[in-house]
Amino acid sequence: MGGAGRGYGPARIDGGAGVDLGVALGIIHETWHLRASCRGPESALFFPPPLPERREEREGRETKAKEICLACSVQRECLEFALRVREPHGIWGGLTEAERRRLLPPEN
C-alpha cells in the first residue's frame, strides 16, 4: 500500500501508556480527510446508530456509504489509514469493520 512509505517513522517517541507519539503526530499531519466525500450531513451513514438497527437497515446504510466511497477521490488514503491504525468502527475506504479485519494479519 502507498501509505507505508510516507515518512512517519522511524522516529518513535514514547508518550507513555504505550502511545507512540511519532505515529500520532504523523496522523495529525494527514489532510486527505478534508477532501473526503463522506464529510457533511451523510457522515452518519458510515457508523452504526446509537440504538440497534435491523439487518436490512444496516445493509442499506452500508450500501449507501459504500456508494459514496466509490466516487471519493481519497478512498485509497482512507482505507490505508483505517488499516494502519486498525480502526475498529465504521466504514472506511469502502470497507466495513469485518471486511478490513480480513485484510489484516492477525495480532500476536
QUIRAHU-V20998 format. One record per residue. N is the residue number from 1. PSI is psi in whole degrees, 0 to 359 (NA if undefined). OMEGA is omega in whole degrees, -180 to 180 (NA if undefined). BURIAL is b if it has 24 or more other C-alpha atoms within 12 Angstrom, else e. Layout:
BEGIN
n: <N,N>
psi: <PSI,PSI>
omega: <OMEGA,OMEGA>
burial: <BURIAL,BURIAL>
END
This chain:
BEGIN
n: <1,2,3,4,5,6,7,8,9,10,11,12,13,14,15,16,17,18,19,20,21,22,23,24,25,26,27,28,29,30,31,32,33,34,35,36,37,38,39,40,41,42,43,44,45,46,47,48,49,50,51,52,53,54,55,56,57,58,59,60,61,62,63,64,65,66,67,68,69,70,71,72,73,74,75,76,77,78,79,80,81,82,83,84,85,86,87,88,89,90,91,92,93,94,95,96,97,98,99,100,101,102,103,104,105,106,107,108>
psi: <148,340,345,331,32,1,31,4,183,0,121,118,119,117,13,157,31,12,126,101,334,315,316,317,324,319,320,326,352,139,4,325,338,340,6,140,343,355,143,200,334,4,336,337,336,354,147,150,165,334,153,145,151,157,314,329,316,313,321,316,315,322,315,317,316,327,321,317,320,327,2,135,345,25,315,313,321,312,317,318,310,322,320,319,1,51,119,355,146,177,125,130,24,7,145,175,312,320,321,320,324,339,342,145,152,146,144,NA>
omega: <-174,-176,-174,-176,-175,174,178,177,6,-179,179,-179,-179,179,-178,178,178,-179,177,-176,177,177,-179,179,177,180,180,-176,177,-178,-177,-176,179,179,-175,180,-177,179,177,-172,-179,-178,180,179,-171,-180,179,178,-179,178,-180,177,179,-177,-179,175,178,-179,177,179,-179,178,178,180,-180,176,176,180,-178,-179,-174,-179,-179,-179,-178,180,180,180,179,179,-177,178,-178,-178,-178,-180,-175,-173,170,177,-180,178,178,-180,176,178,-177,179,178,-180,-179,180,-175,173,180,176,179,NA>
burial: <e,e,e,e,e,e,e,e,e,e,e,e,e,e,e,e,e,e,e,e,e,e,b,e,e,b,b,e,e,e,e,b,b,e,e,b,b,b,e,e,e,e,e,e,b,b,b,b,e,e,e,e,e,e,e,e,e,e,e,e,b,b,e,b,b,b,e,b,b,e,e,b,e,b,b,b,b,b,b,b,b,b,b,b,e,b,b,e,e,b,b,b,b,b,b,b,b,e,e,b,e,e,e,e,e,e,e,e>
END
